[in-house]
Amino acid sequence: MGVKGKLIASLEVKSGGHSVQDIFHVNTHHIPNISPSKINHFEIHEGQIIKVGSIVSWKYNEDGKEKIVKEVIEAFDHQKKSITWKVIEGDLLELYNYFTIITSSEDQWTTWTLVYEKKTEDTPEPLDFLGVVLDLTKDIDAHLLKK
């Protein structure tokens, strides 16, 4: 059994956490246009945008390399403004036995929680991936402030 870990990062967003969450809930397919340096492609494989059981994939840039993550949406709570994504395929599963991404918003804050189990003790913490999602959040916030 690998080493389990959890990283939590909150970022203040001037556009409001609810606005950022709405991008993930309603306009997910626009994210590659909002943050093309971070997200190259978004695709729905099964289901609909942000519905429990839907399967989606993202092509993203991390350290100058294109990577892919395929996820199933495990939970969505519109009132709590949270989405739970379980990684089922992709680059993250090369290093981790399991990987879950939770995004939530409250007032002027967006919080990302990464829950994972390393395959080996030497596996690094997923700080680079966390950096990608935080930079993505900043891009979405800047986009929303332009409106």
VMD Tcl script that builds the backbone (N, CA, C; Angstrom):
set m [mol new atoms 441]
animate dup $m
set s [atomselect $m all]
$s set {name element resname resid chain x y z} {
  {N N MET 1 A 0.840 -1.172 0.000}
  {CA C MET 1 A 0.000 0.000 0.000}
  {C C MET 1 A 0.891 1.243 0.000}
  {N N GLY 2 A 0.510 2.249 -0.799}
  {CA C GLY 2 A 1.291 3.468 -0.920}
  {C C GLY 2 A 0.985 4.460 0.175}
  {N N VAL 3 A 1.685 5.561 0.108}
  {CA C VAL 3 A 1.506 6.636 1.075}
  {C C VAL 3 A 0.340 7.517 0.625}
  {N N LYS 4 A -0.610 7.720 1.516}
  {CA C LYS 4 A -1.770 8.547 1.196}
  {C C LYS 4 A -1.452 9.998 1.468}
  {N N GLY 5 A -2.072 10.879 0.681}
  {CA C GLY 5 A -1.828 12.295 0.867}
  {C C GLY 5 A -3.045 13.132 0.523}
  {N N LYS 6 A -3.011 14.357 0.997}
  {CA C LYS 6 A -4.072 15.314 0.700}
  {C C LYS 6 A -3.439 16.699 0.649}
  {N N LEU 7 A -3.696 17.400 -0.440}
  {CA C LEU 7 A -3.254 18.780 -0.574}
  {C C LEU 7 A -4.492 19.649 -0.703}
  {N N ILE 8 A -4.511 20.761 0.001}
  {CA C ILE 8 A -5.630 21.691 -0.064}
  {C C ILE 8 A -5.063 23.083 -0.310}
  {N N ALA 9 A -5.613 23.752 -1.313}
  {CA C ALA 9 A -5.199 25.125 -1.596}
  {C C ALA 9 A -6.438 25.954 -1.889}
  {N N SER 10 A -6.503 27.126 -1.264}
  {CA C SER 10 A -7.603 28.062 -1.510}
  {C C SER 10 A -7.033 29.317 -2.148}
  {N N LEU 11 A -7.796 29.843 -3.085}
  {CA C LEU 11 A -7.366 31.012 -3.830}
  {C C LEU 11 A -8.474 32.045 -3.800}
  {N N GLU 12 A -8.134 33.264 -3.432}
  {CA C GLU 12 A -9.125 34.334 -3.454}
  {C C GLU 12 A -9.412 34.698 -4.909}
  {N N VAL 13 A -10.696 34.805 -5.244}
  {CA C VAL 13 A -11.106 35.165 -6.596}
  {C C VAL 13 A -11.979 36.416 -6.525}
  {N N LYS 14 A -11.601 37.431 -7.276}
  {CA C LYS 14 A -12.306 38.708 -7.229}
  {C C LYS 14 A -13.685 38.639 -7.880}
  {N N SER 15 A -13.854 37.690 -8.811}
  {CA C SER 15 A -15.141 37.559 -9.503}
  {C C SER 15 A -16.179 36.831 -8.657}
  {N N GLY 16 A -15.749 36.247 -7.552}
  {CA C GLY 16 A -16.648 35.493 -6.680}
  {C C GLY 16 A -16.538 34.004 -6.937}
  {N N GLY 17 A -16.458 33.247 -5.864}
  {CA C GLY 17 A -16.318 31.797 -5.982}
  {C C GLY 17 A -17.457 31.160 -6.741}
  {N N HIS 18 A -18.667 31.687 -6.583}
  {CA C HIS 18 A -19.822 31.127 -7.282}
  {C C HIS 18 A -19.672 31.274 -8.794}
  {N N SER 19 A -19.073 32.369 -9.256}
  {CA C SER 19 A -18.889 32.584 -10.694}
  {C C SER 19 A -17.886 31.588 -11.272}
  {N N VAL 20 A -16.812 31.352 -10.539}
  {CA C VAL 20 A -15.821 30.367 -10.987}
  {C C VAL 20 A -16.461 28.990 -11.035}
  {N N GLN 21 A -17.221 28.650 -10.010}
  {CA C GLN 21 A -17.873 27.338 -9.967}
  {C C GLN 21 A -18.863 27.185 -11.117}
  {N N ASP 22 A -19.550 28.267 -11.476}
  {CA C ASP 22 A -20.493 28.206 -12.598}
  {C C ASP 22 A -19.787 27.874 -13.906}
  {N N ILE 23 A -18.563 28.349 -14.082}
  {CA C ILE 23 A -17.801 27.987 -15.286}
  {C C ILE 23 A -17.618 26.471 -15.327}
  {N N PHE 24 A -17.257 25.864 -14.194}
  {CA C PHE 24 A -17.064 24.414 -14.159}
  {C C PHE 24 A -18.379 23.658 -14.312}
  {N N HIS 25 A -19.468 24.244 -13.854}
  {CA C HIS 25 A -20.754 23.553 -13.901}
  {C C HIS 25 A -21.469 23.707 -15.244}
  {N N VAL 26 A -21.526 24.919 -15.750}
  {CA C VAL 26 A -22.351 25.192 -16.930}
  {C C VAL 26 A -21.532 25.351 -18.207}
  {N N ASN 27 A -20.361 25.960 -18.106}
  {CA C ASN 27 A -19.587 26.301 -19.299}
  {C C ASN 27 A -18.225 25.618 -19.350}
  {N N THR 28 A -18.176 24.393 -18.890}
  {CA C THR 28 A -16.917 23.653 -18.836}
  {C C THR 28 A -16.240 23.604 -20.201}
  {N N HIS 29 A -17.029 23.437 -21.239}
  {CA C HIS 29 A -16.484 23.315 -22.591}
  {C C HIS 29 A -15.777 24.590 -23.062}
  {N N HIS 30 A -15.965 25.720 -22.376}
  {CA C HIS 30 A -15.287 26.967 -22.737}
  {C C HIS 30 A -13.907 27.106 -22.082}
  {N N ILE 31 A -13.596 26.257 -21.136}
  {CA C ILE 31 A -12.339 26.398 -20.399}
  {C C ILE 31 A -11.104 26.368 -21.310}
  {N N PRO 32 A -11.039 25.509 -22.349}
  {CA C PRO 32 A -9.858 25.575 -23.226}
  {C C PRO 32 A -9.698 26.945 -23.905}
  {N N ASN 33 A -10.782 27.657 -24.154}
  {CA C ASN 33 A -10.686 28.999 -24.736}
  {C C ASN 33 A -10.311 30.045 -23.695}
  {N N ILE 34 A -10.728 29.822 -22.453}
  {CA C ILE 34 A -10.434 30.759 -21.366}
  {C C ILE 34 A -8.977 30.641 -20.929}
  {N N SER 35 A -8.449 29.432 -20.918}
  {CA C SER 35 A -7.084 29.182 -20.431}
  {C C SER 35 A -6.330 28.245 -21.382}
  {N N PRO 36 A -6.079 28.695 -22.615}
  {CA C PRO 36 A -5.440 27.800 -23.592}
  {C C PRO 36 A -4.014 27.392 -23.238}
  {N N SER 37 A -3.338 28.176 -22.402}
  {CA C SER 37 A -1.979 27.793 -22.019}
  {C C SER 37 A -1.979 26.645 -21.008}
  {N N LYS 38 A -3.114 26.433 -20.340}
  {CA C LYS 38 A -3.210 25.364 -19.338}
  {C C LYS 38 A -4.017 24.160 -19.847}
  {N N ILE 39 A -5.139 24.444 -20.515}
  {CA C ILE 39 A -6.045 23.377 -20.958}
  {C C ILE 39 A -6.121 23.398 -22.488}
  {N N ASN 40 A -5.758 22.276 -23.109}
  {CA C ASN 40 A -5.774 22.184 -24.569}
  {C C ASN 40 A -7.093 21.653 -25.107}
  {N N HIS 41 A -7.771 20.827 -24.300}
  {CA C HIS 41 A -8.954 20.144 -24.822}
  {C C HIS 41 A -9.805 19.646 -23.665}
  {N N PHE 42 A -11.114 19.708 -23.839}
  {CA C PHE 42 A -12.069 19.151 -22.894}
  {C C PHE 42 A -13.069 18.341 -23.706}
  {N N GLU 43 A -13.392 17.152 -23.229}
  {CA C GLU 43 A -14.331 16.294 -23.962}
  {C C GLU 43 A -15.229 15.544 -22.981}
  {N N ILE 44 A -16.494 15.441 -23.352}
  {CA C ILE 44 A -17.442 14.634 -22.585}
  {C C ILE 44 A -17.551 13.289 -23.290}
  {N N HIS 45 A -17.239 12.215 -22.582}
  {CA C HIS 45 A -17.302 10.872 -23.168}
  {C C HIS 45 A -18.649 10.211 -22.913}
  {N N GLU 46 A -19.189 10.441 -21.730}
  {CA C GLU 46 A -20.495 9.886 -21.361}
  {C C GLU 46 A -21.211 10.889 -20.486}
  {N N GLY 47 A -22.518 11.017 -20.682}
  {CA C GLY 47 A -23.310 11.895 -19.837}
  {C C GLY 47 A -23.332 13.314 -20.347}
  {N N GLN 48 A -23.515 14.239 -19.415}
  {CA C GLN 48 A -23.633 15.660 -19.726}
  {C C GLN 48 A -22.647 16.447 -18.880}
  {N N ILE 49 A -22.535 17.733 -19.197}
  {CA C ILE 49 A -21.623 18.587 -18.441}
  {C C ILE 49 A -22.002 18.530 -16.960}
  {N N ILE 50 A -21.061 18.149 -16.170}
  {CA C ILE 50 A -21.145 18.111 -14.711}
  {C C ILE 50 A -22.445 17.488 -14.180}
  {N N LYS 51 A -22.629 16.264 -14.545}
  {CA C LYS 51 A -23.690 15.430 -13.973}
  {C C LYS 51 A -23.009 14.226 -13.340}
  {N N VAL 52 A -23.490 13.805 -12.191}
  {CA C VAL 52 A -22.908 12.650 -11.522}
  {C C VAL 52 A -22.936 11.456 -12.478}
  {N N GLY 53 A -21.806 10.780 -12.595}
  {CA C GLY 53 A -21.676 9.635 -13.488}
  {C C GLY 53 A -21.114 9.990 -14.851}
  {N N SER 54 A -21.076 11.264 -15.195}
  {CA C SER 54 A -20.509 11.679 -16.481}
  {C C SER 54 A -19.009 11.409 -16.492}
  {N N ILE 55 A -18.500 11.065 -17.665}
  {CA C ILE 55 A -17.073 10.820 -17.838}
  {C C ILE 55 A -16.532 11.876 -18.791}
  {N N VAL 56 A -15.502 12.582 -18.333}
  {CA C VAL 56 A -14.907 13.671 -19.108}
  {C C VAL 56 A -13.394 13.495 -19.155}
  {N N SER 57 A -12.771 14.129 -20.135}
  {CA C SER 57 A -11.308 14.122 -20.177}
  {C C SER 57 A -10.807 15.520 -20.500}
  {N N TRP 58 A -9.596 15.764 -20.042}
  {CA C TRP 58 A -8.920 17.045 -20.238}
  {C C TRP 58 A -7.517 16.758 -20.754}
  {N N LYS 59 A -7.059 17.562 -21.698}
  {CA C LYS 59 A -5.650 17.593 -22.060}
  {C C LYS 59 A -5.135 18.898 -21.480}
  {N N TYR 60 A -4.080 18.797 -20.681}
  {CA C TYR 60 A -3.561 19.971 -19.995}
  {C C TYR 60 A -2.047 20.033 -20.118}
  {N N ASN 61 A -1.483 21.200 -19.847}
  {CA C ASN 61 A -0.035 21.405 -19.902}
  {C C ASN 61 A 0.515 21.470 -18.489}
  {N N GLU 62 A 1.541 20.647 -18.254}
  {CA C GLU 62 A 2.228 20.650 -16.965}
  {C C GLU 62 A 3.718 20.588 -17.242}
  {N N ASP 63 A 4.437 21.580 -16.809}
  {CA C ASP 63 A 5.886 21.661 -17.044}
  {C C ASP 63 A 6.238 21.559 -18.523}
  {N N GLY 64 A 5.439 22.188 -19.378}
  {CA C GLY 64 A 5.710 22.197 -20.815}
  {C C GLY 64 A 5.356 20.915 -21.538}
  {N N LYS 65 A 4.744 19.972 -20.856}
  {CA C LYS 65 A 4.365 18.696 -21.475}
  {C C LYS 65 A 2.853 18.565 -21.478}
  {N N GLU 66 A 2.314 18.064 -22.606}
  {CA C GLU 66 A 0.877 17.821 -22.660}
  {C C GLU 66 A 0.575 16.518 -21.925}
  {N N LYS 67 A -0.400 16.573 -21.055}
  {CA C LYS 67 A -0.823 15.408 -20.283}
  {C C LYS 67 A -2.328 15.262 -20.423}
  {N N ILE 68 A -2.829 14.106 -20.022}
  {CA C ILE 68 A -4.259 13.841 -20.115}
  {C C ILE 68 A -4.769 13.284 -18.797}
  {N N VAL 69 A -5.994 13.633 -18.488}
  {CA C VAL 69 A -6.667 13.076 -17.321}
  {C C VAL 69 A -8.104 12.773 -17.734}
  {N N LYS 70 A -8.555 11.584 -17.402}
  {CA C LYS 70 A -9.944 11.187 -17.657}
  {C C LYS 70 A -10.586 10.946 -16.303}
  {N N GLU 71 A -11.782 11.522 -16.110}
  {CA C GLU 71 A -12.409 11.503 -14.790}
  {C C GLU 71 A -13.884 11.132 -14.888}
  {N N VAL 72 A -14.378 10.568 -13.805}
  {CA C VAL 72 A -15.813 10.385 -13.643}
  {C C VAL 72 A -16.250 11.359 -12.547}
  {N N ILE 73 A -17.369 11.990 -12.770}
  {CA C ILE 73 A -17.877 12.934 -11.774}
  {C C ILE 73 A -18.617 12.126 -10.714}
  {N N GLU 74 A -18.054 12.103 -9.515}
  {CA C GLU 74 A -18.611 11.306 -8.420}
  {C C GLU 74 A -19.686 12.041 -7.647}
  {N N ALA 75 A -19.539 13.349 -7.509}
  {CA C ALA 75 A -20.500 14.111 -6.718}
  {C C ALA 75 A -20.558 15.541 -7.221}
  {N N PHE 76 A -21.728 16.106 -7.097}
  {CA C PHE 76 A -21.934 17.512 -7.417}
  {C C PHE 76 A -22.961 18.054 -6.450}
  {N N ASP 77 A -22.611 19.138 -5.790}
  {CA C ASP 77 A -23.534 19.765 -4.855}
  {C C ASP 77 A -23.656 21.235 -5.230}
  {N N HIS 78 A -24.779 21.587 -5.852}
  {CA C HIS 78 A -24.974 22.955 -6.319}
  {C C HIS 78 A -25.031 23.946 -5.149}
  {N N GLN 79 A -25.645 23.553 -4.042}
  {CA C GLN 79 A -25.744 24.457 -2.890}
  {C C GLN 79 A -24.381 24.705 -2.245}
  {N N LYS 80 A -23.594 23.646 -2.097}
  {CA C LYS 80 A -22.265 23.799 -1.502}
  {C C LYS 80 A -21.235 24.229 -2.542}
  {N N LYS 81 A -21.668 24.285 -3.809}
  {CA C LYS 81 A -20.802 24.672 -4.915}
  {C C LYS 81 A -19.537 23.812 -4.956}
  {N N SER 82 A -19.739 22.498 -4.970}
  {CA C SER 82 A -18.591 21.603 -5.025}
  {C C SER 82 A -18.798 20.513 -6.076}
  {N N ILE 83 A -17.677 20.096 -6.653}
  {CA C ILE 83 A -17.659 19.010 -7.631}
  {C C ILE 83 A -16.536 18.064 -7.227}
  {N N THR 84 A -16.816 16.755 -7.240}
  {CA C THR 84 A -15.802 15.750 -6.946}
  {C C THR 84 A -15.554 14.935 -8.205}
  {N N TRP 85 A -14.308 14.913 -8.634}
  {CA C TRP 85 A -13.898 14.214 -9.846}
  {C C TRP 85 A -12.943 13.079 -9.450}
  {N N LYS 86 A -13.235 11.858 -9.850}
  {CA C LYS 86 A -12.338 10.720 -9.582}
  {C C LYS 86 A -11.596 10.397 -10.877}
  {N N VAL 87 A -10.281 10.415 -10.806}
  {CA C VAL 87 A -9.459 10.122 -11.983}
  {C C VAL 87 A -9.544 8.631 -12.276}
  {N N ILE 88 A -9.859 8.288 -13.546}
  {CA C ILE 88 A -9.982 6.880 -13.930}
  {C C ILE 88 A -8.953 6.470 -14.988}
  {N N GLU 89 A -8.334 7.442 -15.643}
  {CA C GLU 89 A -7.288 7.164 -16.628}
  {C C GLU 89 A -6.382 8.387 -16.732}
  {N N GLY 90 A -5.199 8.172 -17.283}
  {CA C GLY 90 A -4.328 9.299 -17.593}
  {C C GLY 90 A -3.014 9.304 -16.846}
  {N N ASP 91 A -2.286 10.384 -17.080}
  {CA C ASP 91 A -0.922 10.514 -16.567}
  {C C ASP 91 A -0.826 10.456 -15.045}
  {N N LEU 92 A -1.800 10.998 -14.338}
  {CA C LEU 92 A -1.742 10.984 -12.872}
  {C C LEU 92 A -1.702 9.558 -12.313}
  {N N LEU 93 A -2.374 8.632 -12.991}
  {CA C LEU 93 A -2.430 7.259 -12.475}
  {C C LEU 93 A -1.146 6.476 -12.745}
  {N N GLU 94 A -0.195 7.103 -13.442}
  {CA C GLU 94 A 1.127 6.481 -13.569}
  {C C GLU 94 A 1.898 6.593 -12.257}
  {N N LEU 95 A 1.586 7.639 -11.477}
  {CA C LEU 95 A 2.297 7.880 -10.222}
  {C C LEU 95 A 1.473 7.572 -8.974}
  {N N TYR 96 A 0.148 7.556 -9.129}
  {CA C TYR 96 A -0.736 7.421 -7.973}
  {C C TYR 96 A -1.712 6.268 -8.178}
  {N N ASN 97 A -1.985 5.516 -7.101}
  {CA C ASN 97 A -2.938 4.410 -7.171}
  {C C ASN 97 A -4.354 4.923 -7.367}
  {N N TYR 98 A -4.666 6.028 -6.731}
  {CA C TYR 98 A -5.942 6.706 -6.953}
  {C C TYR 98 A -5.730 8.197 -6.783}
  {N N PHE 99 A -6.628 8.957 -7.387}
  {CA C PHE 99 A -6.490 10.410 -7.356}
  {C C PHE 99 A -7.883 11.006 -7.473}
  {N N THR 100 A -8.259 11.828 -6.514}
  {CA C THR 100 A -9.566 12.484 -6.515}
  {C C THR 100 A -9.333 13.990 -6.416}
  {N N ILE 101 A -10.100 14.729 -7.204}
  {CA C ILE 101 A -9.992 16.189 -7.245}
  {C C ILE 101 A -11.337 16.757 -6.802}
  {N N ILE 102 A -11.302 17.627 -5.816}
  {CA C ILE 102 A -12.526 18.273 -5.337}
  {C C ILE 102 A -12.342 19.775 -5.482}
  {N N THR 103 A -13.269 20.407 -6.143}
  {CA C THR 103 A -13.247 21.861 -6.227}
  {C C THR 103 A -14.499 22.390 -5.551}
  {N N SER 104 A -14.326 23.443 -4.782}
  {CA C SER 104 A -15.468 24.048 -4.100}
  {C C SER 104 A -15.260 25.553 -4.029}
  {N N SER 105 A -16.354 26.261 -3.850}
  {CA C SER 105 A -16.282 27.720 -3.793}
  {C C SER 105 A -17.169 28.247 -2.688}
  {N N GLU 106 A -16.683 29.307 -2.078}
  {CA C GLU 106 A -17.452 29.969 -1.034}
  {C C GLU 106 A -17.067 31.445 -1.047}
  {N N ASP 107 A -18.056 32.297 -1.143}
  {CA C ASP 107 A -17.842 33.746 -1.169}
  {C C ASP 107 A -16.781 34.108 -2.210}
  {N N GLN 108 A -15.652 34.628 -1.759}
  {CA C GLN 108 A -14.590 35.065 -2.666}
  {C C GLN 108 A -13.454 34.040 -2.769}
  {N N TRP 109 A -13.722 32.788 -2.456}
  {CA C TRP 109 A -12.669 31.772 -2.423}
  {C C TRP 109 A -13.037 30.555 -3.263}
  {N N THR 110 A -12.047 30.034 -3.958}
  {CA C THR 110 A -12.163 28.741 -4.622}
  {C C THR 110 A -11.116 27.835 -4.000}
  {N N THR 111 A -11.530 26.647 -3.608}
  {CA C THR 111 A -10.641 25.699 -2.938}
  {C C THR 111 A -10.503 24.440 -3.782}
  {N N TRP 112 A -9.275 23.974 -3.906}
  {CA C TRP 112 A -8.969 22.712 -4.585}
  {C C TRP 112 A -8.427 21.742 -3.538}
  {N N THR 113 A -8.964 20.543 -3.530}
  {CA C THR 113 A -8.483 19.485 -2.644}
  {C C THR 113 A -8.084 18.295 -3.508}
  {N N LEU 114 A -6.864 17.848 -3.355}
  {CA C LEU 114 A -6.368 16.673 -4.073}
  {C C LEU 114 A -6.155 15.565 -3.052}
  {N N VAL 115 A -6.809 14.432 -3.271}
  {CA C VAL 115 A -6.690 13.281 -2.384}
  {C C VAL 115 A -6.108 12.147 -3.223}
  {N N TYR 116 A -5.044 11.521 -2.742}
  {CA C TYR 116 A -4.324 10.564 -3.582}
  {C C TYR 116 A -3.575 9.546 -2.731}
  {N N GLU 117 A -3.119 8.503 -3.419}
  {CA C GLU 117 A -2.234 7.523 -2.800}
  {C C GLU 117 A -1.074 7.304 -3.754}
  {N N LYS 118 A 0.136 7.585 -3.273}
  {CA C LYS 118 A 1.342 7.413 -4.075}
  {C C LYS 118 A 1.596 5.928 -4.316}
  {N N LYS 119 A 2.134 5.612 -5.495}
  {CA C LYS 119 A 2.493 4.214 -5.768}
  {C C LYS 119 A 3.726 3.799 -4.982}
  {N N THR 120 A 4.640 4.750 -4.760}
  {CA C THR 120 A 5.835 4.475 -3.956}
  {C C THR 120 A 6.080 5.660 -3.028}
  {N N GLU 121 A 6.880 5.442 -2.009}
  {CA C GLU 121 A 7.202 6.537 -1.078}
  {C C GLU 121 A 7.987 7.647 -1.763}
  {N N ASP 122 A 8.710 7.299 -2.840}
  {CA C ASP 122 A 9.536 8.279 -3.550}
  {C C ASP 122 A 8.736 9.137 -4.520}
  {N N THR 123 A 7.488 8.796 -4.756}
  {CA C THR 123 A 6.656 9.575 -5.670}
  {C C THR 123 A 6.488 10.984 -5.110}
  {N N PRO 124 A 6.693 11.997 -5.944}
  {CA C PRO 124 A 6.553 13.368 -5.428}
  {C C PRO 124 A 5.094 13.730 -5.152}
  {N N GLU 125 A 4.929 14.724 -4.303}
  {CA C GLU 125 A 3.584 15.264 -4.078}
  {C C GLU 125 A 3.139 15.902 -5.399}
  {N N PRO 126 A 1.854 15.926 -5.700}
  {CA C PRO 126 A 1.391 16.469 -6.987}
  {C C PRO 126 A 1.330 18.006 -6.995}
  {N N LEU 127 A 2.432 18.636 -6.607}
  {CA C LEU 127 A 2.473 20.099 -6.526}
  {C C LEU 127 A 2.393 20.747 -7.907}
  {N N ASP 128 A 2.993 20.115 -8.922}
  {CA C ASP 128 A 2.926 20.680 -10.273}
  {C C ASP 128 A 1.488 20.677 -10.775}
  {N N PHE 129 A 0.762 19.585 -10.528}
  {CA C PHE 129 A -0.640 19.528 -10.949}
  {C C PHE 129 A -1.462 20.565 -10.178}
  {N N LEU 130 A -1.205 20.701 -8.897}
  {CA C LEU 130 A -1.892 21.709 -8.099}
  {C C LEU 130 A -1.633 23.103 -8.674}
  {N N GLY 131 A -0.403 23.338 -9.104}
  {CA C GLY 131 A -0.070 24.612 -9.730}
  {C C GLY 131 A -0.882 24.858 -10.992}
  {N N VAL 132 A -1.108 23.807 -11.776}
  {CA C VAL 132 A -1.914 23.934 -12.998}
  {C C VAL 132 A -3.338 24.364 -12.656}
  {N N VAL 133 A -3.968 23.713 -11.679}
  {CA C VAL 133 A -5.364 24.041 -11.372}
  {C C VAL 133 A -5.475 25.428 -10.719}
  {N N LEU 134 A -4.469 25.830 -9.960}
  {CA C LEU 134 A -4.496 27.174 -9.381}
  {C C LEU 134 A -4.325 28.233 -10.473}
  {N N ASP 135 A -3.406 27.990 -11.411}
  {CA C ASP 135 A -3.237 28.922 -12.531}
  {C C ASP 135 A -4.499 28.963 -13.390}
  {N N LEU 136 A -5.133 27.819 -13.584}
  {CA C LEU 136 A -6.397 27.761 -14.320}
  {C C LEU 136 A -7.450 28.624 -13.623}
  {N N THR 137 A -7.522 28.527 -12.314}
  {CA C THR 137 A -8.479 29.318 -11.541}
  {C C THR 137 A -8.217 30.810 -11.723}
  {N N LYS 138 A -6.953 31.210 -11.720}
  {CA C LYS 138 A -6.596 32.619 -11.934}
  {C C LYS 138 A -7.036 33.075 -13.321}
  {N N ASP 139 A -6.841 32.220 -14.332}
  {CA C ASP 139 A -7.250 32.567 -15.695}
  {C C ASP 139 A -8.767 32.729 -15.788}
  {N N ILE 140 A -9.502 31.835 -15.140}
  {CA C ILE 140 A -10.966 31.928 -15.152}
  {C C ILE 140 A -11.420 33.208 -14.442}
  {N N ASP 141 A -10.794 33.519 -13.317}
  {CA C ASP 141 A -11.138 34.726 -12.581}
  {C C ASP 141 A -10.888 35.961 -13.452}
  {N N ALA 142 A -9.737 36.024 -14.111}
  {CA C ALA 142 A -9.421 37.172 -14.983}
  {C C ALA 142 A -10.414 37.274 -16.126}
  {N N HIS 143 A -10.808 36.135 -16.688}
  {CA C HIS 143 A -11.791 36.114 -17.766}
  {C C HIS 143 A -13.140 36.675 -17.285}
  {N N LEU 144 A -13.563 36.254 -16.116}
  {CA C LEU 144 A -14.837 36.710 -15.577}
  {C C LEU 144 A -14.806 38.208 -15.240}
  {N N LEU 145 A -13.664 38.713 -14.838}
  {CA C LEU 145 A -13.563 40.136 -14.498}
  {C C LEU 145 A -13.620 41.023 -15.741}
  {N N LYS 146 A -13.275 40.468 -16.910}
  {CA C LYS 146 A -13.342 41.228 -18.172}
  {C C LYS 146 A -14.772 41.482 -18.604}
  {N N LYS 147 A -15.682 40.613 -18.177}
  {CA C LYS 147 A -17.085 40.717 -18.617}
  {C C LYS 147 A -17.759 41.921 -18.042}
}
mol reanalyze $m
mol bondsrecalc $m
mol representation Tube
mol addrep $m
